[in-house]
Amino acid sequence: MAQASPLVYQADDPERLRKQVLWTTVILGASYSGFLAVLERALPIKPTWVALEVIGGVLLVGLPVQWIARHGSSKLTWRDYERLVIAGFVGAGTPILIWQAIEYGVLQQRRMRQGSGEERPGA
């Protein structure tokens, strides 16, 4: 008999699964945000790459939910599955939103310094 994956150790408890998806996607979202931040510093991403960023973000949500739905020891209802998807979007989206808020703040500071002449454009 196949043993359940550690990711779905409490498949009989949808609330625990929801929290598990939430924290898994928080970790994945934070890692993804960090990767994109480093990538954008090293190689400024062109607007045509936005589609790839979005696809990557959606996969961050979909893969943990899919894994739990497929490898769980019990049947999930549609309501449970929807709650897992929502938890995934909240979990993955939160670090990405925080990263974007930080990037916005950095951009605003740079613009203020350029406007006051402290920093030359392109520096």
Secondary structure by P-SEA (a helix, b strand, c coil): cccccccccccccaaaaaaaaaaaaaaaaaaaaaaaaaaaaaccccccaaaaaaaaaaaaacaaaaaaaacccccccaaaaaaaaaaaaaaaaaaaaaaaaaaaaaaaaaaaaaaaccccccc
